């Protein structure tokens, strides 16, 4: 085999190994990025629901049962008046 050709093959192999290492690093970073993004959105979208839940239950209790008709709305008005006192 020609020594010059052999040298070119060895350089090509070295460049391919460097490229493979860079691609592995990129893939690892992409996976971490995806995981962090998912965790971020879970924290931003799901966790606040736990803090809002007591307020939603208060509103639901103030509204009364839907089967009561308009009497549930008076309950909210009464609570608002009590709040202003």
N, CA, C and O of each residue as an XYZ file, in Angstrom:
340
protein
N       0.849     -1.169      0.000
C       0.000      0.000      0.000
C       0.900      1.240      0.000
O       1.946      1.277      0.648
N       0.473      2.212     -0.720
C       1.216      3.458     -0.829
C       1.274      4.155      0.527
O       0.237      4.271      1.181
N       2.439      4.625      0.981
C       2.546      5.273      2.294
C       1.694      6.543      2.395
O       1.151      6.847      3.457
N       1.581      7.270      1.300
C       0.769      8.489      1.326
C      -0.710      8.162      1.509
O      -1.428      8.845      2.239
N      -1.150      7.096      0.828
C      -2.545      6.667      0.954
C      -2.835      6.161      2.367
O      -3.898      6.413      2.936
N      -1.846      5.434      2.917
C      -1.999      4.935      4.284
C      -2.126      6.101      5.269
O      -2.942      6.059      6.189
N      -1.312      7.140      5.067
C      -1.364      8.313      5.922
C      -2.734      8.985      5.819
O      -3.280      9.420      6.833
N      -3.296      9.077      4.619
C      -4.610      9.666      4.421
C      -5.699      8.861      5.126
O      -6.616      9.430      5.719
N      -5.591      7.531      5.057
C      -6.566      6.675      5.752
C      -6.503      6.876      7.264
O      -7.534      6.934      7.935
N      -5.281      6.982      7.793
C      -5.126      7.178      9.235
C      -5.690      8.539      9.659
O      -6.331      8.640     10.705
N      -5.458      9.577      8.863
C      -6.028     10.893      9.162
C      -7.556     10.856      9.093
O      -8.255     11.456      9.909
N      -8.041     10.134      8.095
C      -9.491     10.007      7.957
C     -10.085      9.283      9.168
O     -11.141      9.671      9.667
N      -9.419      8.250      9.630
C      -9.878      7.521     10.810
C      -9.865      8.422     12.046
O     -10.796      8.397     12.851
N      -8.806      9.215     12.188
C      -8.714     10.123     13.330
C      -9.836     11.164     13.297
O     -10.449     11.445     14.327
N     -10.104     11.730     12.131
C     -11.176     12.720     12.002
C     -12.526     12.075     12.280
O     -13.388     12.697     12.900
N     -12.724     10.834     11.830
C     -13.987     10.135     12.069
C     -14.186      9.875     13.565
O     -15.303      9.988     14.069
N     -13.107      9.526     14.277
C     -13.215      9.294     15.719
C     -13.534     10.596     16.462
O     -14.352     10.603     17.382
N     -12.893     11.684     16.065
C     -13.197     12.974     16.688
C     -14.650     13.370     16.429
O     -15.343     13.854     17.324
N     -15.094     13.159     15.201
C     -16.472     13.472     14.837
C     -17.445     12.635     15.655
O     -18.466     13.146     16.116
N     -17.143     11.372     15.838
C     -18.006     10.486     16.616
C     -18.091     10.958     18.069
O     -19.167     10.944     18.667
N     -16.953     11.375     18.636
C     -16.962     11.868     20.014
C     -17.800     13.139     20.128
O     -18.549     13.294     21.093
N     -17.688     14.049     19.162
C     -18.502     15.265     19.180
C     -19.984     14.947     19.065
O     -20.806     15.547     19.758
N     -20.328     14.008     18.197
C     -21.732     13.641     18.025
C     -22.305     12.995     19.285
O     -23.459     13.243     19.635
N     -21.517     12.176     19.963
C     -21.979     11.575     21.211
C     -22.239     12.648     22.259
O     -23.230     12.585     22.987
N     -21.345     13.636     22.334
C     -21.543     14.730     23.272
C     -22.792     15.537     22.944
O     -23.534     15.925     23.847
N     -23.027     15.791     21.676
C     -24.223     16.522     21.258
C     -25.486     15.751     21.622
O     -26.467     16.335     22.083
N     -25.458     14.437     21.413
C     -26.622     13.619     21.726
C     -26.899     13.608     23.228
O     -28.052     13.671     23.654
N     -25.831     13.528     24.026
C     -25.994     13.555     25.480
C     -26.581     14.884     25.934
O     -27.488     14.916     26.765
N     -26.066     15.979     25.390
C     -26.587     17.303     25.755
C     -28.036     17.462     25.322
O     -28.832     18.074     26.035
N     -28.385     16.924     24.171
C     -29.771     17.010     23.700
C     -30.708     16.235     24.632
O     -31.817     16.692     24.909
N     -30.284     15.096     25.105
C     -31.118     14.322     26.041
C     -31.312     15.069     27.354
O     -32.421     15.126     27.885
N     -30.221     15.645     27.881
C     -30.337     16.422     29.112
C     -31.237     17.626     28.905
O     -32.045     17.963     29.771
N     -31.099     18.265     27.770
C     -31.931     19.426     27.475
C     -33.407     19.051     27.437
O     -34.248     19.780     27.963
N     -33.721     17.931     26.824
C     -35.107     17.465     26.764
C     -35.633     17.162     28.166
O     -36.755     17.537     28.508
N     -34.828     16.492     28.966
C     -35.253     16.149     30.325
C     -35.488     17.409     31.157
O     -36.476     17.497     31.885
N     -34.593     18.369     31.052
C     -34.739     19.607     31.819
C     -35.954     20.387     31.341
O     -36.660     20.987     32.151
N     -36.207     20.385     30.036
C     -37.376     21.079     29.504
C     -38.666     20.448     30.029
O     -39.592     21.162     30.414
N     -38.730     19.132     30.047
C     -39.920     18.445     30.556
C     -40.123     18.761     32.032
O     -41.240     19.048     32.462
N     -39.048     18.710     32.805
C     -39.152     19.021     34.236
C     -39.608     20.462     34.433
O     -40.434     20.739     35.302
N     -39.077     21.371     33.637
C     -39.458     22.783     33.739
C     -40.951     22.960     33.493
O     -41.630     23.639     34.263
N     -41.468     22.352     32.420
C     -42.879     22.522     32.109
C     -43.774     21.840     33.142
O     -44.871     22.324     33.420
N     -43.329     20.742     33.703
C     -44.111     20.105     34.769
C     -44.177     21.039     35.966
O     -45.235     21.200     36.574
N     -43.055     21.652     36.305
C     -43.043     22.570     37.443
C     -43.902     23.796     37.148
O     -44.653     24.252     38.010
N     -43.796     24.324     35.946
C     -44.526     25.552     35.606
C     -46.022     25.302     35.465
O     -46.818     26.158     35.853
N     -46.425     24.168     34.927
C     -47.841     23.929     34.632
C     -48.576     23.110     35.684
O     -49.757     23.358     35.930
N     -47.924     22.156     36.303
C     -48.609     21.235     37.208
C     -48.541     21.701     38.661
O     -49.555     21.677     39.359
N     -47.383     22.119     39.120
C     -47.213     22.482     40.524
C     -48.139     23.629     40.939
O     -48.702     23.563     42.032
N     -48.327     24.679     40.126
C     -49.245     25.742     40.560
C     -50.669     25.255     40.806
O     -51.403     25.878     41.573
N     -51.066     24.177     40.186
C     -52.406     23.651     40.419
C     -52.599     23.235     41.879
O     -53.704     23.335     42.412
N     -51.538     22.774     42.519
C     -51.639     22.387     43.926
C     -51.833     23.610     44.817
O     -52.482     23.524     45.859
N     -51.275     24.744     44.411
C     -51.447     25.962     45.195
C     -52.792     26.622     44.912
O     -53.338     27.308     45.776
N     -53.322     26.425     43.728
C     -54.589     27.026     43.344
C     -55.773     26.191     43.842
O     -56.884     26.707     43.966
N     -55.545     24.928     44.122
C     -56.623     24.018     44.497
C     -57.455     24.520     45.673
O     -58.681     24.445     45.591
N     -56.874     25.029     46.763
C     -57.730     25.517     47.869
C     -58.648     26.651     47.425
O     -59.799     26.722     47.856
N     -58.150     27.534     46.571
C     -58.986     28.630     46.091
C     -60.103     28.119     45.193
O     -61.225     28.622     45.240
N     -59.793     27.123     44.377
C     -60.825     26.550     43.521
C     -61.904     25.858     44.347
O     -63.087     25.920     44.011
N     -61.496     25.205     45.419
C     -62.479     24.555     46.280
C     -63.357     25.587     46.983
O     -64.548     25.350     47.183
N     -62.780     26.728     47.360
C     -63.584     27.793     47.965
C     -64.610     28.317     46.970
O     -65.771     28.532     47.319
N     -64.180     28.520     45.742
C     -65.097     29.026     44.719
C     -66.186     28.004     44.449
O     -67.357     28.356     44.315
N     -65.796     26.731     44.369
C     -66.793     25.688     44.146
C     -67.785     25.621     45.298
O     -68.980     25.428     45.075
N     -67.302     25.779     46.530
C     -68.188     25.772     47.680
C     -69.091     26.998     47.698
O     -70.247     26.917     48.113
N     -68.569     28.122     47.252
C     -69.362     29.350     47.227
C     -70.430     29.283     46.146
O     -71.515     29.842     46.307
N     -70.135     28.617     45.068
C     -71.091     28.514     43.970
C     -72.230     27.566     44.334
O     -73.313     27.649     43.754
N     -72.002     26.693     45.260
C     -73.033     25.725     45.621
C     -73.097     24.618     44.583
O     -72.291     24.581     43.654
N     -74.037     23.739     44.740
C     -74.229     22.657     43.777
C     -74.926     23.196     42.546
O     -75.798     24.055     42.664
N     -74.568     22.718     41.375
C     -75.221     23.197     40.167
C     -76.710     22.891     40.148
O     -77.467     23.585     39.470
N     -77.139     21.889     40.863
C     -78.542     21.512     40.872
C     -79.413     22.456     41.697
O     -80.638     22.349     41.658
N     -78.810     23.369     42.435
C     -79.584     24.270     43.273
C     -80.134     25.459     42.501
O     -80.867     26.266     43.072
N     -79.816     25.587     41.264
C     -80.314     26.715     40.480
C     -79.559     27.981     40.804
O     -78.336     27.956     40.948
N     -80.269     29.088     40.922
C     -79.612     30.376     41.137
C     -79.327     30.658     42.605
O     -78.734     31.687     42.926
N     -79.734     29.771     43.497
C     -79.496     30.028     44.919
C     -78.017     29.988     45.255
O     -77.598     30.591     46.243
N     -77.217     29.296     44.461
C     -75.774     29.254     44.707
C     -75.130     30.594     44.447
O     -74.166     30.943     45.128
N     -75.620     31.360     43.490
C     -75.062     32.665     43.191
C     -75.265     33.643     44.323
O     -74.410     34.498     44.554
N     -76.370     33.544     45.034
C     -76.612     34.412     46.178
C     -75.606     34.173     47.280
O     -75.288     35.081     48.049
N     -75.104     32.951     47.359
C     -74.112     32.601     48.346
C     -72.831     33.400     48.109
O     -72.215     33.858     49.072
N     -72.424     33.575     46.882
C     -71.238     34.357     46.567
C     -71.459     35.815     46.958
O     -70.578     36.449     47.540
N     -72.632     36.339     46.637
C     -72.934     37.724     46.969
C     -72.904     37.927     48.484
O     -72.399     38.939     48.969
N     -73.435     36.981     49.211
C     -73.445     37.066     50.670
C     -72.021     37.025     51.209
O     -71.691     37.778     52.126
N     -71.188     36.178     50.670
C     -69.799     36.099     51.128
C     -69.066     37.388     50.806
O     -68.233     37.841     51.592
N     -69.361     37.974     49.677
C     -68.723     39.246     49.306
C     -69.134     40.342     50.286
O     -68.297     41.150     50.689
N     -70.386     40.383     50.669
C     -70.847     41.375     51.649
C     -70.186     41.140     53.006
O     -69.798     42.095     53.680
N     -70.058     39.886     53.406
C     -69.403     39.556     54.674
C     -67.936     39.955     54.638
O     -67.371     40.351     55.657
N     -67.329     39.854     53.487
C     -65.927     40.227     53.347
C     -65.745     41.728     53.513
O     -64.742     42.173     54.070
N     -66.699     42.504     53.040
C     -66.609     43.964     53.125
C     -66.867     44.483     54.525
O     -66.488     45.614     54.830
N     -67.497     43.702     55.384
C     -67.808     44.153     56.756
C     -66.583     44.229     57.607
O     -66.668     44.589     58.781
